[in-house]
Amino acid sequence: MSRLRRLVPADLDEAQRLLYDRIVGGPRANGPRPAPLTEPDGSLRGPFNAMLYAPAVGEALQSLGAAVRFGTALSDRVREIAILAVAAHWDSAFERYAHEAIGRVVGLSEDIIAALRAGTEPPLTDLTEQVAYRVARALLAHRDLDDADFDHARSELGEAALVELSTLVGHYSTLALQLRLFRVELPRV
């Protein structure tokens, strides 16, 4: 059972309502999303309900999330591979639920998704995707890259992509911790 009551639109104060509108009216509503952002009663799914409890922090989190999902040069596949690596590391059922579905939409095979879920090296054929996965795993497992791995990643991905990728891993780790802390349930079907 969730530790936070789901807030419905009628319960929201002005700051919460502004944040709610940014979440449901922003790029997430138009991006690849196999499931709705809201429950039938209008309450937000996943990490977004918790954001409404602290609108200033929630606004920063949702803005960062929108930036790392929709404003980077990372390919859709690289982004979803990294997010699913985070979901596996933190054993985050909601991140896995949401991003496996998005991963399928952006072309990740069931073999790749199964390997990511298991925390094993996925059968990736694209070098950029392989390097991005290894960077994400290293950041999660060791919280760093050694000099040789950093130089290889910089050579393959570029410095801007390393900034974007490390930010994405940090952001989704934050969400995974909040999803766990608040016992966010999977959507009601």
N, C-alpha and C positions, 0 to 999 in steps of 0.2 A: 504494500500500500504506500502510495506517495506520502511523503512527509509534509508537502505543501499543498494546501487547498488549491484546486484549479480555479483561477480567476476568470470569470466570464465578463464580457464587455460591459455589462450593466454595473459591475462592481468596481470599475477602474476609476481612479482619480485622473486629473488632467495630464500629469506627467506619465502615468501608466498608459493612458489612452494614446498619447503621442507616440510612445514607444511601440505599442501594439500596432498602430497604423503603419509605422515604418517597417515593422516585421512583415505584416501581411500584405503590404502594398509595395514592398521593395523587390529587389531582384530575385529573392527566393521564390516569390510567387510566380515568376516567369521562367525560372531556370528549370533544368531537368529535375522533376520532382514527381515520382510515381504516387506519392501519398499526399493528402492535404496537410497544410500547416496547422489546421484547427480541427477540434472535435466538433460534432454536430451542434453543441451548445455554444460554440464560438471560442471556447478556451483554447489556448495555444498548446500544441504538442511539444514533446521533447524538452530541450533546455530552455525554450523560450518563456514558459510560464514562470520559471524561477527569476528570469531577468526582470519581469514586471514587479517583483517585490523590492528591487533596488534599481529604479529606473535610470539613474545616472550611470551606474556600473553596467546595467543591462544595455544601455545605449552604446557604451564603449565596446562591450562584447559583441553586440550584434553588428556594429559598424566594422569591427575588425573581421568578424566572420564573413560579412558580405565582401570585404576587400580580398580576403584570402580565397574565397570561393569564386568571385566574379571579376576581380580586378588585377589578377596576376597574369604573367606570361606562361604559367604552368599549364600544360594541356589538361583537359578534363580527365583523361585517364591517369596521368601522374597525380593529379590532385586526389582522385578517389583511391588510388593505390596507397598513398600516404595516409589518408584518413582511415582507411581500413586497417592499416598497420597500427595506427593509434588505437582503434577500437579493439583489436586483438590484444595489444599490450595491456590495456586497462580493463579488458574483459567487459566492454561497454555494450550491453545488449541493444540499447537504443541507437547508438552510433552505427552498430553493425546492421541493425534493421533498416535504418534510413539510407545508409550509404552503400550497402550491398545492392539495394534496388536502384540507386542512382548509378552505381558502377555498371550494372547490366545495361542501363540506358546508354551509357557512354562507350559500351563495347567490351567490357571486361567479361571474359569467358567464365563459365562455372568452375573450371579448373583453377583459374587465377583466384577467383573469389574464395574457393575452398582452401587453397593454400594460405591466403591472407588470413582467413578465419582461424586456421590452425597455427598461425605464426611461423609458417615455414616459407622458404624461398619460393615465390610463385614462378610459374613457367613463362617468364617474360622474354620476348625476343628482341624488343627494342632496347638499345643500350641506354638511352636517356631514362626510360622507365626502370631499368635494372639499377642504375646508379641512384635514382631518386628513392627507390625502395630501400636500398642499402644505407643511404644517408638517414632516412626516417628511422629505420631499425637501430642504427648506431646511436642516434640521438635518444631514442627511447631506452635502449638497453644500457648504454654507457654514458649518456648525457654529453657526448663529445665525439669528435672525429680525430684520429691521429693525423699527423702532418701529411703522410703519404695519401691517406684516404681523402683528406681535405683537398689536396692538390689535384687528385684525380677527379673529384666531384666538381671542383672549380673549373677544370679543363673541359669537362663534359657538359655541365649545366650552366656555368657562368655564375658570377658573383650575385647578380640580382636574383636569379632563381634560387640560390642558396639562402638568401635572406628570406625570400617568399616561402620556401619550403620549411625552413626552421621555424618561421612564424606560424605557419599552418600546423605543424606538429605541436607547438606549444599551445596554440589556441584550442585545438581539438582535445588535447590533454586536459586543459582547464574544463572544457565542457564535460568530458568523461568523468572527472572528479565531481562536478556538480550533479551530473546525472546519478552517480552512485550515492552521494551524500543525501540527496533529496528523494532517493528511491523512485525516480521517474519511471513510470510504467510504460510499456509499449502501448501504442494506440488501441483504443477499443475498436473492434471491427464492426 
